[in-house]
Amino acid sequence: MLQNKRFMFIGIVYLAVLSFILYRLADIQLINTESFSDKGINLVQESVNQRTQEVMIDDGRGRFVDRDGDSLQKQAEPSLVLFPFLKETTWPSEDLSQIVGIPSNKLQELVSDTKEPVVLSSKHGVSLTASELEKINDLKIPGIFGIYQQTMLDETIGDHIIGIIGENAEALRTKYPDRTDLSYKTKIGVTGLEKAFDEFLLPDAETKLLYHVDGDGHPLFGINVKYIADSNPFYPVTVKTTIDKDIQAMAEEVLEQQKVEKGGVVLLDIENNEVLAMASKPTLNRSDSTTLTNHMLQPLFPGSIFKTVISAAAIEYGLDDPTRQFNCSLNLHGEADGGQDDGQLTFERSFAKSCNYTFTTLAKELIEKDKNVIEDTSNKLGLIDPVGWSGEVFHYENFKQFPDEKSGNIWSDNKDKNVPRAVDQTAIGQKDVKITPLSIANMMATIARGGQKQQVKIVENILYKNGTNMYSFTSNSLEGETISPMTASKLQKLLRLVVTDSEGTGRRFQSSPIEVSGKSGTAQTGKSNSNDQTLYNKWFAGYFPSEKPKYALVVVEMDTTSAEAGTNAAFYDIVNEMSKIDERKD
């Protein structure tokens, strides 16, 4: 009896396992053949793919161009395609050789040693013209094609701006549950503009050459190669940025020349408040996650750049008495520690020489009048909330052109407003003060425009494939109060004095080909290098020309020693190069 029960139990187990296997087979072959597993794998398509060899001409994802329509990342590369079944046929290799300049025996070798299609372009030493591609295709040799293949530029620019894409089947299905037409291998935006405009950039269809083979790589259906093209006149779209490709390349080159290893640059067109160039260091390396951050969108200690805020507040509260003298031989806490020796300075010269004591004194006087004055003034200058373009775009109520942009910060604890030494540190851009370089560039543009603050734009339009407009991004004002035109005018004079004063911290720029106004900044980071040297964030932020401002520029080098910083040199070089660019345009 016991033995019968044992046999019955084993039989039930076998039956259950068999049922599971049968269900699994049915699931794979009959039920979920087109959407298998959480990744939504199309098993029918994957089966076909196993018997298919293909050459991707264009993956169908949208692309980015600069303000003049020049591609920022991709190019249509003239290419020669040789399919491996050529080795099994007799074909006029001599005729092809005369067009492409490769010996016929070398062409024969290329296809004899491969099971995959061979693609040759300038990257392989084969430079082809449009007329040569036409001649190749006029030969009408089965398995040989002259095509324009979308490839990445050899030297890409604006990598942190554009961002990266990657495969993530789970994220794809979560983000786009209704797009069942997308392969689980479809790449989606991870950072930068790729992330911001991902839904617009998703591929509608691929353009490719393909043919079917058996297990040994032999053609299944003859030697006919299929050309599958995207016939949609509207997709893929083109995202037209405000970036100037030449200026962007110049800015990146300057950072390299001045050996800025960590930090970056932001250059704005003041009139339209558009990004002409933005570069972040270290250089983006897709295999190193530590390089993916765009530091221009991250809050950093601003140091004495923040004295611009204290100055604005002092002006608006009437504390900018031109006859008042401050003892700038005292340190920020009002102590005579021997570290300073600037004597008595006016408010204006204190700004030019960046006297700490003047601004810690003013900050405490301001807080006595209004506990919220520092953060309120920071908001007037657009330094706390994100400043990148945001607004309603189709079904997006709050679309952001800079999805990675972070907010700034002034106080972490309001109780610090009652602590003199905490106020001192805050007044000179230390303690808990952190501002993004983009916001600081925007502050300089705001001052240059007379106090009018605007959102920063980096994309002008989204264009359909046929060149017609899908969407245009307007210029938007930043919400909230602004500084008065009078305050802006006085700040303009202060920023200019930083350069013109014989002892100003920006006197180096007296020799610039264009008149510069700006402010320097040195902020302790709380870090040290291997030699136990203190590391700083070194800044210079400003605008030029001073009289009729066109450009706002910020350069920051992070985690550097004062002696090694290339900040001022990089700022100087960019101003110099911009003067040359403007001369060529005129």
LOGUSE-72613 format. One line per 10 residues: their letters; for each residue x, y, z of C-alpha. Coordinates in nm, 4 decimals, decimal comma. Layout:
<rs>
a = X:Y:Z; ...
</rs>
This chain:
<rs>
mlqnkrfmfi = 0,0000:0,0000:0,0000; 0,2819:0,2329:0,0952; 0,4608:0,1475:-0,2283; 0,1502:0,2349:-0,4339; 0,1287:0,5756:-0,2627; 0,4941:0,6358:-0,3394; 0,4411:0,5535:-0,7077; 0,1352:0,7776:-0,7146; 0,3309:1,0683:-0,5615; 0,6174:1,0259:-0,8115
givylavlsf = 0,3656:1,0097:-1,0950; 0,2014:1,3312:-0,9808; 0,5432:1,5019:-0,9637; 0,6352:1,3813:-1,3146; 0,2956:1,4907:-1,4443; 0,3386:1,8350:-1,2877; 0,6874:1,8761:-1,4367; 0,5657:1,7577:-1,7774; 0,2699:1,9964:-1,7607; 0,5022:2,2837:-1,6751
ilyrladiql = 0,7319:2,1981:-1,9664; 0,4377:2,1739:-2,2063; 0,3038:2,5067:-2,0817; 0,6461:2,6615:-2,1202; 0,6741:2,5341:-2,4766; 0,3265:2,6633:-2,5542; 0,4140:2,9956:-2,3967; 0,7262:3,0236:-2,6108; 0,5834:2,8929:-2,9389; 0,2148:2,9863:-2,9289
intesfsdkg = 0,1092:3,2278:-2,6545; 0,3722:3,5007:-2,6050; 0,5760:3,4625:-2,9198; 0,5756:3,8371:-2,9870; 0,6164:3,9613:-2,6296; 0,8099:3,7073:-2,4262; 0,9260:3,7815:-2,0689; 0,9362:4,1204:-1,8971; 1,1642:4,2452:-2,1711; 0,8902:4,1923:-2,4307
inlvqesvnq = 1,1140:3,9880:-2,6604; 0,9637:3,9050:-2,9999; 1,0660:3,5393:-3,0322; 0,9518:3,5178:-3,3942; 1,1690:3,8143:-3,4851; 1,4616:3,6777:-3,2841; 1,4318:3,3474:-3,4687; 1,4470:3,5326:-3,7987; 1,7417:3,7393:-3,6735; 1,9396:3,4210:-3,6034
rtqevmiddg = 1,9147:3,3398:-3,9726; 1,9835:3,6952:-4,0878; 2,2959:3,8942:-4,1575; 2,2502:4,2668:-4,1873; 2,4232:4,5995:-4,2256; 2,2646:4,8798:-4,0249; 2,2545:5,1970:-4,2319; 2,0577:5,4081:-3,9852; 1,9126:5,2963:-3,6517; 1,6302:5,5472:-3,6929
rgrfvdrdgd = 1,6984:5,7397:-3,3715; 1,6719:6,1178:-3,3972; 1,9829:6,3316:-3,4057; 2,1225:6,6620:-3,2825; 2,2536:6,9527:-3,4851; 2,4002:7,2898:-3,3909; 2,2387:7,6301:-3,4496; 2,3541:7,6235:-3,8147; 2,2294:7,2701:-3,8803; 2,5697:7,0970:-3,8592
slqkqaepsl = 2,5640:6,7540:-3,6951; 2,7070:6,7370:-3,3437; 2,7491:6,3613:-3,3066; 2,6696:6,1676:-3,6231; 2,7623:6,1839:-3,9885; 2,6503:6,0160:-4,3084; 2,9683:5,8245:-4,3895; 3,0187:5,7082:-4,7534; 3,0773:5,3338:-4,7210; 3,1356:5,0224:-4,9298
vlfpflkett = 2,9494:4,7070:-4,8269; 3,0638:4,3578:-4,9312; 2,8468:4,0596:-4,8394; 3,0275:3,7306:-4,7636; 2,8371:3,5207:-5,0211; 3,0512:3,6931:-5,2859; 3,3175:3,4293:-5,2227; 3,0805:3,1707:-5,3710; 3,0245:3,3638:-5,6922; 3,2278:3,5070:-5,9753
wpsedlsqiv = 3,2170:3,8842:-5,9699; 3,4110:4,1648:-6,1476; 3,6473:4,2604:-5,8665; 3,8712:4,4471:-6,1137; 3,5900:4,6881:-6,1995; 3,5284:4,7588:-5,8311; 3,9022:4,7916:-5,7697; 3,9319:5,0729:-6,0229; 3,6630:5,2730:-5,8409; 3,7681:5,2257:-5,4776
gipsnklqel = 4,1451:5,1998:-5,5229; 4,1821:4,8642:-5,3483; 4,3618:4,5820:-5,5326; 4,1188:4,3204:-5,6627; 4,2971:4,0381:-5,4800; 4,2604:4,2319:-5,1549; 3,8864:4,2686:-5,2191; 3,8625:3,8945:-5,2773; 4,0483:3,8273:-4,9521; 3,8148:4,0511:-4,7550
vsdtkepvvl = 3,5121:3,8374:-4,8351; 3,6896:3,5013:-4,8304; 3,7784:3,5275:-4,4615; 3,4494:3,6476:-4,3151; 3,1003:3,5267:-4,2360; 2,9729:3,8778:-4,1701; 2,9208:4,1670:-4,4132; 3,2312:4,3855:-4,4575; 3,1829:4,7625:-4,4334; 3,4664:4,9885:-4,5506
sskhgvslta = 3,4780:5,3658:-4,4998; 3,7264:5,6442:-4,4276; 3,7856:5,4869:-4,0867; 3,9386:5,1935:-4,2758; 4,1331:5,4100:-4,5196; 3,8652:5,4000:-4,7906; 3,7491:5,7526:-4,8745; 3,4606:5,7561:-5,1189; 3,2820:6,0398:-5,2934; 2,9161:6,0638:-5,3936
selekindlk = 3,0045:5,9983:-5,7573; 3,2080:5,6911:-5,6609; 2,9160:5,5513:-5,4631; 2,6991:5,6008:-5,7698; 2,9530:5,4173:-5,9885; 2,9659:5,1285:-5,7382; 2,5907:5,0884:-5,7470; 2,5859:5,1216:-6,1286; 2,7951:4,8016:-6,1438; 2,4854:4,6206:-6,0124
ipgifgiyqq = 2,6948:4,3459:-5,8546; 2,4805:4,1356:-5,6176; 2,6183:4,1719:-5,2649; 2,8070:4,4993:-5,3295; 2,6625:4,8360:-5,2296; 2,7717:5,1949:-5,1967; 2,5799:5,3529:-4,9084; 2,5765:5,6467:-4,6688; 2,5932:5,4911:-4,3234; 2,5094:5,6899:-4,0115
tmldetigdh = 2,8151:5,6699:-3,7866; 2,9532:5,8611:-3,4900; 3,1938:6,1411:-3,5769; 3,5596:6,0583:-3,5147; 3,5856:6,3532:-3,2784; 3,2527:6,4233:-3,1126; 3,1879:6,7467:-2,9276; 2,9420:6,8408:-2,6577; 2,9352:6,4888:-2,5161; 2,7995:6,5954:-2,1769
iigiigenae = 2,5396:6,8172:-2,3442; 2,4123:6,5450:-2,5763; 2,4443:6,2707:-2,3133; 2,4411:5,8950:-2,3588; 2,1946:5,6235:-2,4544; 2,1837:5,2621:-2,3466; 1,9862:4,9386:-2,3546; 1,7526:4,8765:-2,0626; 1,4560:4,6608:-2,1607; 1,2796:4,6925:-1,8263
alrtkypdrt = 1,3110:5,0729:-1,8212; 1,1980:5,0870:-2,1841; 0,8757:4,8934:-2,1142; 0,8082:5,0935:-1,7975; 0,8612:5,4271:-1,9674; 0,6811:5,3438:-2,2929; 0,4227:5,0708:-2,2166; 0,2240:5,1523:-2,5322; 0,5207:5,1292:-2,7711; 0,4991:4,7544:-2,8318
dlsyktkigv = 0,6580:4,8099:-3,1733; 0,9937:4,8837:-3,0087; 1,2478:4,6044:-2,9834; 1,3685:4,5262:-2,6326; 1,7131:4,6239:-2,7656; 1,5975:4,9776:-2,8404; 1,8288:5,2255:-2,6721; 1,6884:5,5038:-2,4562; 1,8351:5,8291:-2,3270; 2,0213:5,8091:-1,9975
tglekafdef = 2,1674:6,1584:-1,9554; 2,1645:6,5017:-2,1170; 1,9548:6,5946:-2,4181; 1,9255:6,2264:-2,5095; 1,7318:6,1853:-2,1854; 1,5315:6,5074:-2,2138; 1,4131:6,4477:-2,5718; 1,4028:6,0672:-2,5605; 1,0373:6,0250:-2,6574; 1,0866:6,2418:-2,9663
llpdaetkll = 1,4076:6,0598:-3,0631; 1,2794:5,7012:-3,0425; 1,3164:5,5201:-3,3759; 1,0151:5,4670:-3,5981; 1,1965:5,2242:-3,8293; 1,5496:5,1193:-3,9187; 1,7204:5,1443:-4,2551; 1,9335:4,8401:-4,3338; 2,0584:4,5844:-4,5826; 1,9917:4,2192:-4,4957
yhvdgdghpl = 1,9901:3,8667:-4,6288; 1,9010:3,5251:-4,4869; 2,1517:3,2455:-4,4347; 2,1631:2,8885:-4,3135; 2,3742:2,7614:-4,0250; 2,6893:2,7691:-4,2375; 2,6317:3,1212:-4,3609; 2,5124:3,0237:-4,7079; 2,2235:3,2202:-4,8635; 1,8838:3,0650:-4,7974
fginvkyiad = 1,6915:3,2431:-5,0691; 1,9497:3,3090:-5,3353; 2,1802:3,6097:-5,3378; 1,9154:3,8802:-5,3218; 1,9887:4,1392:-5,0531; 1,6900:4,3259:-4,9206; 1,7026:4,7019:-4,8705; 1,4669:4,7972:-4,5883; 1,4200:5,1719:-4,5703; 1,2269:5,4048:-4,3462
snpfypvtvk = 0,9635:5,5623:-4,5684; 0,8154:5,7855:-4,2969; 0,8525:6,1492:-4,4115; 0,8398:6,2807:-4,0541; 1,0748:6,0574:-3,8560; 1,3461:6,0465:-3,7337; 1,3366:6,4023:-3,6043; 1,6247:6,6450:-3,5721; 1,6763:6,8410:-3,2512; 1,8254:7,1788:-3,3402
ttidkdiqam = 2,0311:7,3085:-3,0493; 2,1560:7,6600:-2,9771; 2,5150:7,5312:-2,9660; 2,7657:7,6821:-3,2080; 2,9789:7,3899:-3,3202; 3,2937:7,5973:-3,3788; 3,2627:7,7778:-3,0450; 3,1946:7,4522:-2,8621; 3,5042:7,2915:-3,0148; 3,7103:7,5987:-2,9247
aeevleqqkv = 3,5923:7,5981:-2,5625; 3,6748:7,2292:-2,5223; 4,0172:7,2845:-2,6768; 4,0918:7,5743:-2,4389; 4,0111:7,3572:-2,1364; 4,2534:7,0959:-2,2693; 4,5276:7,3518:-2,3347; 4,4936:7,5022:-1,9867; 4,4924:7,1546:-1,8315; 4,1578:7,1930:-1,6560
ekggvvlldi = 4,1088:6,8358:-1,5395; 3,7852:6,8873:-1,3465; 3,5378:7,1705:-1,3946; 3,4218:7,3350:-1,7127; 3,2822:7,6319:-1,9002; 2,9435:7,7868:-1,9827; 2,9077:8,0499:-2,2562; 2,5711:8,2221:-2,3108; 2,4359:8,4485:-2,5819; 2,3049:8,7302:-2,3602
ennevlamas = 2,0406:8,8650:-2,5988; 1,8553:8,5339:-2,6357; 1,9888:8,3679:-2,3196; 2,0961:8,0668:-2,5232; 2,3858:7,8300:-2,4611; 2,6557:7,8728:-2,7245; 2,8942:7,6315:-2,5547; 2,9018:7,4156:-2,2448; 3,1815:7,1779:-2,1575; 3,2476:6,9646:-1,8508
kptlnrsdst = 3,5650:6,7905:-1,7421; 3,6728:6,5170:-1,7054; 3,5974:6,4098:-2,0605; 3,2987:6,1774:-2,0852; 3,3983:5,8120:-2,1010; 3,0998:5,5798:-2,1433; 3,2802:5,2977:-1,9648; 3,3580:5,5131:-1,6589; 3,0475:5,6188:-1,4670; 3,2448:5,8816:-1,2714
tltnhmlqpl = 3,2834:6,0891:-1,5901; 2,9135:6,1005:-1,6836; 2,8305:6,3991:-1,4600; 2,7915:6,7390:-1,6248; 2,9465:6,9560:-1,3533; 2,8018:7,2697:-1,5111; 2,4605:7,1591:-1,3856; 2,5741:7,0590:-1,0367; 2,5828:7,2941:-0,7339; 2,9362:7,3921:-0,6294
fpgsifktvi = 3,0898:7,6183:-0,3648; 3,1059:7,9572:-0,5424; 3,3423:8,1410:-0,3088; 3,3703:8,5143:-0,3666; 3,1469:8,5019:-0,6750; 2,8700:8,5103:-0,4129; 2,9788:8,8595:-0,3029; 2,7834:8,9748:-0,6082; 2,4664:8,8713:-0,4222; 2,5685:9,0528:-0,1024
saaaieygld = 2,6500:9,3594:-0,3129; 2,3092:9,3509:-0,4823; 2,1350:9,3286:-0,1457; 2,3498:9,6077:-0,0006; 2,2625:9,8328:-0,2955; 1,8905:9,7644:-0,2662; 1,8979:9,8284:0,1099; 2,1023:10,1476:0,0746; 2,4163:10,0131:0,2422; 2,6451:10,1026:-0,0491
dptrqfncsl = 2,7549:10,4408:0,0886; 3,0491:10,5424:-0,1357; 3,2178:10,7332:0,1492; 3,2136:10,4486:0,3998; 3,5470:10,2769:0,4696; 3,6012:9,9153:0,5730; 3,9134:9,7905:0,7507; 4,0313:9,5276:0,5042; 4,3322:9,4406:0,7165; 4,0896:9,2337:0,9243
nlhgeadggq = 3,9838:8,8818:0,8297; 3,6267:8,7775:0,7555; 3,5464:8,7532:1,1275; 3,6858:9,1007:1,2031; 4,0071:8,9681:1,3550; 4,3577:9,1019:1,2937; 4,5319:8,7716:1,2225; 4,7976:8,9174:0,9943; 4,6633:8,7450:0,6859; 4,5270:9,0621:0,5245
ddgqltfers = 4,6935:9,3959:0,4645; 4,4677:9,5988:0,2358; 4,3926:9,8826:0,4761; 4,0822:10,0975:0,4518; 3,8723:10,0355:0,1399; 3,5442:10,1688:0,0080; 3,2568:9,9391:-0,0832; 3,3492:9,9548:-0,4523; 3,7202:9,8838:-0,4033; 3,6329:9,6095:-0,1540
fakscnytft = 3,4447:9,4379:-0,4360; 3,7316:9,4923:-0,6804; 3,9882:9,3470:-0,4375; 3,7415:9,0936:-0,2919; 3,7802:9,2027:0,0702; 3,6122:8,9425:0,2910; 3,5590:9,1697:0,5918; 3,3487:9,4200:0,3958; 3,0992:9,1600:0,2826; 3,0724:8,9703:0,6094
tlakeliekd = 3,0034:9,3062:0,7783; 2,7386:9,3968:0,5221; 2,5796:9,0490:0,5403; 2,5275:9,0772:0,9156; 2,3829:9,4282:0,8806; 2,1480:9,3053:0,6085; 2,0244:9,0108:0,8151; 1,9454:9,2497:1,0993; 1,7134:9,4301:0,8566; 1,5679:9,1175:0,6946
knviedtsnk = 1,6370:8,7574:0,7985; 1,5642:8,6309:0,4462; 1,7536:8,8950:0,2520; 2,0374:8,6735:0,1257; 1,8181:8,3972:-0,0174; 1,5646:8,6495:-0,1493; 1,8362:8,8377:-0,3361; 1,9789:8,5087:-0,4613; 1,6356:8,4287:-0,6030; 1,6180:8,7692:-0,7702
lglidpvgws = 1,9388:8,6786:-0,9504; 1,8177:8,3262:-1,0346; 2,0700:8,1340:-0,8251; 1,8599:7,8851:-0,6291; 1,5926:7,7252:-0,8469; 1,6853:7,5621:-1,1808; 1,7225:7,8184:-1,4613; 1,7090:7,5858:-1,7620; 1,4148:7,6071:-2,0017; 1,1001:7,4411:-1,8719
gevfhyenfk = 0,7377:7,4591:-1,9753; 0,4510:7,2805:-2,1451; 0,5412:7,0783:-2,4546; 0,2573:6,8732:-2,6020; 0,1435:6,6382:-2,3214; 0,4380:6,7301:-2,0965; 0,3289:6,9903:-1,8432; 0,6808:7,0541:-1,7159; 0,9230:6,9590:-1,9900; 1,2871:7,0346:-1,9011
qfpdeksgni = 1,5660:7,0896:-2,1498; 1,8182:7,0256:-1,8689; 1,6803:6,7192:-1,6844; 2,0063:6,6778:-1,4907; 2,0137:7,0359:-1,3575; 2,0143:7,0613:-0,9771; 1,8934:7,3399:-0,7493; 2,1254:7,5696:-0,5587; 2,1346:7,6160:-0,1813; 2,2060:7,9011:0,0588
wsdnkdknvp = 2,1188:7,7872:0,4126; 2,0905:7,4303:0,5366; 1,9707:7,5485:0,8774; 1,7900:7,8790:0,9290; 1,9299:7,8926:1,2818; 2,2674:7,9758:1,1247; 2,1319:8,3234:1,0465; 2,1742:8,3947:1,4185; 2,5318:8,2649:1,4285; 2,7797:8,5391:1,3268
ravdqtaigq = 3,0510:8,3037:1,2064; 2,8002:8,1061:0,9974; 2,6812:8,4333:0,8407; 3,0444:8,5251:0,7700; 3,1058:8,1986:0,5863; 2,7799:8,2307:0,3925; 2,8599:8,5877:0,2846; 3,1743:8,4732:0,1030; 3,0118:8,1730:-0,0658; 3,1193:7,8999:0,1740
kdvkitplsi = 2,9444:7,7021:0,4523; 2,6314:7,5611:0,2837; 2,6254:7,7881:-0,0227; 2,6299:7,5904:-0,3454; 2,5368:7,7250:-0,6902; 2,5528:7,5695:-1,0371; 2,7868:7,7239:-1,2964; 2,4881:7,7506:-1,5330; 2,3037:7,9643:-1,2748; 2,6092:8,1856:-1,2239
anmmatiarg = 2,6423:8,2387:-1,6000; 2,2735:8,3250:-1,6040; 2,3238:8,5732:-1,3174; 2,5925:8,7514:-1,5178; 2,3639:8,7625:-1,8215; 2,0822:8,8980:-1,6014; 2,3020:9,1793:-1,4704; 2,4258:9,2580:-1,8218; 2,0642:9,2877:-1,9429; 1,9791:9,5365:-1,6704
gqkqqvkive = 1,8111:9,2944:-1,4312; 1,5859:9,1040:-1,6699; 1,6107:8,7358:-1,5857; 1,5228:8,4595:-1,8313; 1,5297:8,0833:-1,8570; 1,8379:7,9428:-2,0283; 1,7669:7,7685:-2,3560; 1,9811:7,5059:-2,5288; 1,7340:7,3800:-2,7937; 1,5609:7,5996:-3,0514
nilykngtnm = 1,3414:7,3569:-3,2446; 1,2407:7,0001:-3,3046; 1,2276:6,9412:-3,6796; 1,0565:6,6655:-3,8752; 1,2590:6,4568:-4,1168; 1,1305:6,6639:-4,4099; 1,2601:6,9822:-4,2467; 0,9273:7,1230:-4,1326; 0,8855:7,2422:-3,7766; 0,7406:7,0143:-3,5097
ysftsnsleg = 0,7926:7,2478:-3,2137; 0,9684:7,5775:-3,1389; 1,0886:7,6724:-2,7923; 1,0035:8,0275:-2,6951; 1,2153:8,2529:-2,4740; 1,0669:8,2414:-2,1240; 1,1169:8,4747:-1,8312; 1,2150:8,3331:-1,4948; 0,9409:8,3695:-1,2367; 0,9759:8,5794:-0,9244
etispmtask = 1,1093:8,9195:-0,8289; 1,4072:9,0777:-1,0007; 1,6707:9,3314:-0,9038; 1,5963:9,6864:-1,0074; 1,7581:9,8421:-1,3181; 1,9456:10,0796:-1,0846; 2,0875:9,7845:-0,8884; 2,1880:9,6147:-1,2126; 2,3608:9,9337:-1,3310; 2,5606:9,9620:-1,0081
lqkllrlvvt = 2,6568:9,5936:-1,0247; 2,7789:9,6493:-1,3810; 3,0137:9,9213:-1,2542; 3,1401:9,6953:-0,9752; 3,2069:9,4064:-1,2145; 3,3964:9,6364:-1,4482; 3,6034:9,7781:-1,1621; 3,7255:9,4262:-1,0807; 3,9159:9,4463:-1,4115; 4,0063:9,8179:-1,4350
dsegtgrrfq = 4,1293:9,8643:-1,0760; 4,5075:9,8341:-1,0641; 4,4739:9,5874:-0,7755; 4,1486:9,4252:-0,8855; 4,1312:9,0460:-0,8884; 4,0511:9,0571:-1,2608; 4,3213:9,3043:-1,3675; 4,4711:9,0391:-1,5941; 4,1833:9,1020:-1,8353; 4,2891:9,4644:-1,8921
sspievsgks = 4,4836:9,3311:-2,1897; 4,1908:9,1353:-2,3339; 4,0967:9,2307:-2,6909; 3,7416:9,2929:-2,5669; 3,6510:9,4830:-2,2486; 3,5591:9,2348:-1,9753; 3,3484:9,2726:-1,6610; 3,3416:8,9976:-1,4013; 3,4182:8,8520:-1,0621; 3,6712:8,5995:-0,9386
gtaqtgksns = 3,6061:8,3355:-0,6759; 3,8100:8,0960:-0,4659; 3,6200:7,8461:-0,2535; 3,7608:7,5897:-0,0145; 3,6210:7,2459:-0,0905; 3,7156:7,0759:0,2358; 3,9443:6,8412:0,0418; 4,3200:6,7914:0,0194; 4,5406:6,6204:-0,2373; 4,7950:6,3461:-0,1744
ndqtlynkwf = 5,0509:6,6122:-0,0748; 4,8129:6,7455:0,1903; 4,7577:7,0638:-0,0103; 4,4187:7,2334:0,0268; 4,1970:7,2040:-0,2796; 3,9765:7,4858:-0,4073; 3,7128:7,5674:-0,6652; 3,8632:7,8492:-0,8719; 3,6194:8,0703:-1,0656; 3,5984:8,3604:-1,2986
agyfpsekpk = 3,2525:8,4679:-1,4135; 3,1532:8,7698:-1,6163; 3,0391:8,9106:-1,9469; 3,1818:9,0961:-2,2483; 3,2019:9,3437:-2,4155; 3,1392:9,5571:-2,1090; 2,9606:9,8433:-2,2882; 2,7313:9,6392:-2,5132; 2,7331:9,2896:-2,3608; 2,6942:8,9959:-2,5992
yalvvvemdt = 2,8318:8,6997:-2,4041; 2,8173:8,5764:-2,0458; 3,0988:8,3391:-1,9539; 3,1824:8,1218:-1,6535; 3,4947:7,9118:-1,6128; 3,5475:7,6979:-1,3050; 3,8203:7,4539:-1,2115; 3,7293:7,2190:-0,9291; 3,9474:7,0544:-0,6670; 4,2650:7,2347:-0,7667
tsaeagtnaa = 4,5446:7,4084:-0,5796; 4,5600:7,7860:-0,6286; 4,8997:7,7635:-0,7965; 4,7827:7,5113:-1,0563; 4,4472:7,6652:-1,1502; 4,4016:7,7478:-1,5186; 4,0726:7,9311:-1,4673; 4,1762:8,2864:-1,5536; 4,3907:8,1700:-1,8432; 4,1016:7,9702:-1,9878
fydivnemsk = 3,8632:8,2674:-1,9481; 4,1171:8,4955:-2,1176; 4,1706:8,2552:-2,4075; 3,7975:8,2116:-2,4703; 3,7437:8,5893:-2,4749; 4,0349:8,6212:-2,7162; 3,8990:8,3502:-2,9465; 3,5488:8,5002:-2,9371; 3,6927:8,8336:-3,0516; 3,8422:8,6568:-3,3552
iderkd = 3,5158:8,4773:-3,4285; 3,3226:8,8056:-3,4125; 3,5737:8,9709:-3,6458; 3,5253:8,6936:-3,9025; 3,1468:8,7279:-3,8796; 3,1684:9,1065:-3,9302
</rs>
